[in-house]
Amino acid sequence: MIQRIQTIYLLLAAVVLVVGCLFEPMGYFMGLTGSMALLALVVVFFYKNRPFQIKMCTVLLAIGVIYYIALAVLHPVLEWYAVMPMLAVFFLFLARKRIVKDEKLVRSLDRIR
């Protein structure tokens, strides 16, 4: 499980979201950020169910983009902590890409058998 690169990407996304949550002023989206971090950690443990991981990463990507847009609208002058959700979206995108790659590999090996 930990040897998969997408697990590392998901853990990095969770850490980045927690750091962003800790330094966010007045906690506008603290609950949303915390739940996104928790969901990214939960997705790690569904490593045997890759289609579910793909769906959950897509949902997290959508929530992350919406979160970033809402943060940009509420705070036109973005501080350094505003980079954290975008960095998390980047890591989630990389994780989803690697999960899809693994799923394609497994399906191609199933055809050979």
N, C-alpha and C positions, 0 to 999 in steps of 0.2 A: 504494500500500500504506500509506504513512505518513499519507496524507490521510484515511484512514478513522478514525472516532472509536473504533471497537472496537479498533483497533491501539493507540491511545493508552491505552485502558483496560487492555489486556493488558500493555503496557509498565509502566504504573503498578502493576499487581498484582505484576509481577515485581520491581520496585524495592522495593515495600513488603515483599515476602517476603524479599528479600536483607537489608534493614535489620533486619527482625525476627530473621533468622538470625544476624546479627552480634552482636546484643545479648542473645541468649538465654543464660541462665546454664547452664553445664555441658553445653550442646549436647544436650539430651534428644532433640529432633526436628530437629537440624541437617541431617541427610541428607534427611529428608522435605521440609523447607522448601526446601532447595537444589534438590531434584529438581522440586518444584512450580514454583519460579521458572524453572528451565531449561525445563520443559514449557510454561509460559506464553509464553516467548520462542519456542519452536519452533512453537507454534500460530500465531504471527504470520505465519510464512512459508508457511502453508497457506492464503493468502488466496483462492486460486482454487478451493479445495475447501471451500465453506462448510458442507456437511453434516458433514464431518469436524471442522471447527472447532467446530460446535455440540456434537458428541459429546464432544470433548476438554474444552470448557469445562464441560460437565455433570460430567464425571469430576473435573475440578479443583475444581468447587464441592463435590462430595460429599467429596472428600479434605480440603478446607479446613474444612468443617463438622465432620467427624470429628476432625480435628487440633485444632480449637478446643475441642471437648468434652473430648478427652483432656487437653489442656493445663489446662483448668479443673478437671478431676478431680485431676490431679497437683499442681496449685498452687491451692489454694482461694483464697489471697490473690493476686490477679492484679496483676502489675506493668504498667507502661506498654507494654512490648514485647508483651504479650498482646493488645493492640488490633490489632497488625499483621496477624495472620492474618484477623481479622474484616474489616478494611479491604480486604484482598486479596480476600476472598470477595465483598465489595460490588462491587469493580471487576470481578471475573470475572462477576458477575451482570449488570452493566451491559453488558459486552462481549458476553455471550451474547444478551442482549436485542436489541442492535443487529445482531448477525450474523443472528438470526432475521428481523429486520425487512428486512435486505438480501436474504435468501433469498426472502422473500415478494414483494418488489419484483421481483426477477429472474423469479420464476415467473409473476407477473402480466404482465410484459412479454412472456414467451414465449407466453402465451395470445393476445396481441394479434396476433402475427405470423402 
